[in-house]
Amino acid sequence: MADQKKKIFVVDDDKMFCTMLSDHLEDQGSYAVTSFGTGEECLEQLDAAPDAIILDYYLDSNVPGAKNGLEILQIIHKKSPELKVIMLSSQEHYGIALQTIASGAVYYVIKDLKSFQEIDSILEEL
């Protein structure tokens, strides 16, 4: 079991950021990463039982009618309350962070130069 990679879902409609984060995690060697451009795509794959989901707060910019990260988080938390969800956002608002934690996220990470390292240390703890 020690050799098995942790299954990580990355959900972000910013394709470049999503690719960079997915590549960064894959390069660690201990994660199998699947990325999604919408929360709906992620929800369709929940049966794959990921170990953690890294979910962007703003998800509805590219696909009309797509749910935002908070709505997706609430659905994930209802379906799989034990699933670890790390919220990602460029928003530094305390209220948004509090809202995501109250809705079931285990961490709130602000997208900046340190976010990859922060995500690394969070995933090591999970």
MARPATI-924648 format. One record per residue (C-alpha): residue in three letters; chain; x, y, z. Coordinates in Angstrom, 2 decimals, always signed. Layout:
N
  type  mol       xx       yy       zz
   Ala    A        X        Y        Z
...
***
This chain:
126
  type  mol       xx       yy       zz
   Met    A    +0.00    +0.00    +0.00
   Ala    A    +2.93    +2.35    +0.63
   Asp    A    +3.74    +2.37    -3.09
   Gln    A    +0.25    +3.42    -4.08
   Lys    A    -0.08    +7.02    -5.25
   Lys    A    -2.64    +9.32    -3.67
   Lys    A    -5.43   +10.16    -6.11
   Ile    A    -5.78   +13.93    -6.42
   Phe    A    -8.42   +15.82    -8.41
   Val    A    -7.59   +19.38    -9.48
   Val    A   -10.62   +21.46   -10.50
   Asp    A    -9.91   +24.87   -12.03
   Asp    A   -11.25   +26.64   -15.12
   Asp    A    -7.93   +28.48   -15.51
   Lys    A    -6.31   +25.96   -17.87
   Met    A    -2.76   +27.26   -17.40
   Phe    A    -2.93   +27.24   -13.61
   Cys    A    -4.63   +23.84   -13.62
   Thr    A    -1.91   +22.38   -15.88
   Met    A    +0.91   +23.94   -13.85
   Leu    A    -0.48   +22.64   -10.55
   Ser    A    -1.22   +19.18   -11.99
   Asp    A    +2.31   +18.94   -13.47
   His    A    +3.82   +20.14   -10.19
   Leu    A    +1.97   +17.45    -8.21
   Glu    A    +2.73   +14.70   -10.75
   Asp    A    +6.43   +15.64   -10.54
   Gln    A    +6.36   +14.86    -6.81
   Gly    A    +6.02   +11.20    -7.76
   Ser    A    +3.49   +10.30    -5.07
   Tyr    A    +0.29   +11.60    -6.67
   Ala    A    -1.92   +10.45    -9.53
   Val    A    -3.56   +13.67   -10.69
   Thr    A    -6.75   +14.09   -12.72
   Ser    A    -7.73   +17.62   -13.71
   Phe    A   -11.11   +19.06   -14.59
   Gly    A   -12.18   +22.38   -16.08
   Thr    A   -15.59   +22.35   -14.37
   Gly    A   -16.95   +21.17   -11.07
   Glu    A   -19.61   +19.19   -12.88
   Glu    A   -16.90   +17.07   -14.60
   Cys    A   -15.37   +16.40   -11.20
   Leu    A   -18.72   +15.38    -9.69
   Glu    A   -19.20   +12.83   -12.48
   Gln    A   -15.93   +11.16   -11.41
   Leu    A   -16.45   +11.11    -7.62
   Asp    A   -16.93    +7.33    -7.77
   Ala    A   -13.18    +7.11    -8.53
   Ala    A   -12.74    +7.92    -4.81
   Pro    A    -9.99   +10.57    -4.85
   Asp    A    -7.94   +11.06    -1.69
   Ala    A    -8.30   +14.83    -2.02
   Ile    A    -9.78   +17.47    -4.30
   Ile    A    -8.19   +20.85    -4.96
   Leu    A   -11.12   +23.03    -5.96
   Asp    A   -11.09   +26.58    -7.31
   Tyr    A   -13.57   +29.00    -5.73
   Tyr    A   -14.47   +30.71    -9.03
   Leu    A   -15.33   +28.05   -11.60
   Asp    A   -18.05   +29.58   -13.67
   Ser    A   -16.12   +31.83   -16.04
   Asn    A   -15.79   +29.58   -19.11
   Val    A   -18.96   +27.50   -19.19
   Pro    A   -22.34   +29.26   -19.05
   Gly    A   -24.44   +27.96   -16.18
   Ala    A   -21.57   +26.11   -14.52
   Lys    A   -21.68   +25.99   -10.74
   Asn    A   -19.10   +27.89    -8.73
   Gly    A   -16.62   +26.23    -6.40
   Leu    A   -18.70   +26.78    -3.28
   Glu    A   -21.74   +25.10    -4.84
   Ile    A   -19.57   +22.17    -6.01
   Leu    A   -18.00   +21.92    -2.53
   Gln    A   -21.45   +21.67    -0.93
   Ile    A   -22.48   +18.88    -3.33
   Ile    A   -19.21   +16.99    -2.71
   His    A   -19.62   +17.37    +1.05
   Lys    A   -23.20   +16.00    +0.88
   Lys    A   -22.16   +13.00    -1.23
   Ser    A   -18.83   +12.26    +0.52
   Pro    A   -18.54   +14.12    +3.83
   Glu    A   -15.20   +12.46    +4.62
   Leu    A   -13.56   +13.61    +1.37
   Lys    A   -10.79   +16.19    +1.89
   Val    A   -11.35   +19.32    -0.20
   Ile    A    -8.80   +22.11    -0.43
   Met    A   -10.33   +25.35    -1.72
   Leu    A    -8.20   +27.56    -3.95
   Ser    A    -8.89   +31.19    -4.65
   Ser    A    -7.27   +34.45    -5.57
   Gln    A    -9.68   +36.06    -3.11
   Glu    A    -8.07   +37.13    +0.15
   His    A   -11.40   +37.77    +1.84
   Tyr    A   -11.70   +36.24    +5.29
   Gly    A   -15.46   +35.82    +4.80
   Ile    A   -15.02   +33.66    +1.69
   Ala    A   -12.45   +31.48    +3.46
   Leu    A   -14.79   +31.08    +6.42
   Gln    A   -17.70   +30.23    +4.13
   Thr    A   -15.74   +27.47    +2.39
   Ile    A   -14.55   +25.96    +5.69
   Ala    A   -18.12   +26.09    +7.04
   Ser    A   -19.24   +24.24    +3.88
   Gly    A   -16.77   +21.40    +4.41
   Ala    A   -13.40   +22.45    +2.99
   Val    A   -10.41   +21.36    +5.10
   Tyr    A    -8.16   +24.21    +3.93
   Tyr    A    -8.39   +27.50    +2.04
   Val    A    -5.34   +28.35    -0.06
   Ile    A    -4.84   +31.74    -1.71
   Lys    A    -3.42   +31.55    -5.25
   Asp    A    -0.03   +33.23    -5.07
   Leu    A    +3.66   +32.39    -5.37
   Lys    A    +3.53   +30.19    -2.26
   Ser    A    +0.34   +28.28    -3.08
   Phe    A    +2.08   +25.22    -4.60
   Gln    A    +4.29   +24.77    -1.53
   Glu    A    +1.29   +25.27    +0.74
   Ile    A    -0.67   +22.61    -1.17
   Asp    A    +2.35   +20.25    -0.96
   Ser    A    +2.46   +20.50    +2.83
   Ile    A    -1.31   +20.10    +3.17
   Leu    A    -1.32   +16.96    +0.99
   Glu    A    +1.54   +15.47    +3.01
   Glu    A    -0.61   +15.80    +6.14
   Leu    A    -3.68   +14.13    +4.62
***
